[in-house]
Amino acid sequence: MRMLPLVSLALLALSPAAFATGDAAAGKAKSAVCAACHGADGNTPIDANTPKLAGQHEDYLAKVLRDYRSGARANAIMGAQAGNLKDQDIDDLAAYYAAQKGDLKEIPQH
């Protein structure tokens, strides 16, 4: 019976929320530049080639931005944008966009 609290604590420590370090309110304030292409809430109004960020997983968004910043993921525009971001900026932006309601739709197969 004593193991149950320890197991519960261990599972909580491994949950994605335990690793979340971003501040969504701060991310919203930092997202003005992103909004030009990705939309104010991350639901891009531009075209199918611009990713929708709203509702994506926070850890995924943070990893992608870090990969653009390091050059591990190549895109001239995103590499330049992410190159100016600090770790906390990335975490805040990821938290903000993850908290938004996405309007992703299934793309029909042709």
C-alpha positions in Angstrom: 0.0 0.0 0.0 2.9 2.4 0.6 4.0 2.1 -3.0 0.9 3.6 -4.4 1.7 7.2 -3.4 5.3 6.8 -4.7 4.1 5.4 -8.0 1.5 8.2 -8.3 4.2 10.8 -7.7 6.5 9.2 -10.2 3.8 9.2 -12.9 2.9 12.8 -12.2 6.6 13.8 -12.5 6.7 12.1 -16.0 3.6 13.8 -17.3 4.0 16.4 -20.1 2.6 19.1 -17.8 5.5 18.6 -15.4 7.9 19.6 -18.2 5.9 22.7 -19.4 7.9 25.8 -18.7 6.2 28.2 -21.0 4.0 31.1 -20.0 1.1 31.4 -22.5 0.4 35.1 -21.6 4.0 36.0 -22.2 3.9 34.0 -25.4 0.9 35.9 -26.7 2.9 39.2 -26.1 5.8 37.7 -28.1 3.7 36.3 -31.0 3.2 39.6 -32.9 5.9 38.7 -35.5 4.6 35.2 -35.9 1.1 36.5 -36.5 2.1 37.9 -39.9 2.2 34.4 -41.3 0.6 32.1 -38.8 -2.3 34.3 -37.8 -3.0 36.0 -34.4 -4.1 32.8 -32.8 -2.0 30.4 -34.8 -4.7 29.5 -37.4 -2.9 30.8 -40.5 -5.1 32.7 -42.9 -2.5 32.6 -45.7 -2.2 29.3 -47.5 -1.8 25.5 -47.1 2.0 25.8 -47.0 2.0 27.9 -43.8 1.6 25.6 -40.8 -1.2 26.1 -38.3 0.3 26.3 -34.8 -2.9 26.5 -32.8 -3.6 23.4 -30.7 -0.3 21.7 -31.5 1.5 20.0 -28.7 3.6 22.4 -26.6 6.6 20.1 -26.6 6.4 19.6 -30.4 6.3 23.4 -31.0 9.2 24.0 -28.7 11.3 21.3 -30.3 10.6 22.5 -33.8 11.5 26.1 -32.9 14.8 24.9 -31.3 15.5 22.8 -34.4 15.0 25.8 -36.7 17.2 27.9 -34.4 20.0 25.3 -34.4 19.7 24.6 -38.1 18.7 21.0 -37.6 15.5 21.8 -39.4 16.1 24.0 -42.5 13.8 26.8 -43.6 15.3 30.2 -44.5 12.4 32.2 -43.0 11.9 30.2 -39.8 15.6 29.8 -39.3 16.0 33.6 -39.3 13.0 34.1 -37.0 14.0 31.4 -34.5 17.6 32.5 -34.5 16.6 35.5 -32.5 14.7 33.6 -29.8 15.9 32.6 -26.4 14.9 29.4 -24.7 12.2 31.1 -22.6 10.8 32.9 -25.7 10.5 29.5 -27.4 8.8 28.0 -24.3 6.4 30.9 -24.0 5.4 30.9 -27.7 4.9 27.1 -27.6 2.7 27.4 -24.5 0.6 30.2 -26.2 0.0 28.4 -29.4 -0.7 25.1 -27.7 -3.4 26.8 -25.6 -5.2 28.1 -28.7 -8.1 26.2 -30.3 -6.9 24.8 -33.6 -9.1 24.8 -36.7 -7.3 21.9 -38.4 -9.4 20.0 -40.9 -8.9 16.6 -42.5 -7.5 16.9 -46.0 -9.3 14.6 -48.3 -7.3 11.9 -50.1 -7.3 12.2 -53.9 
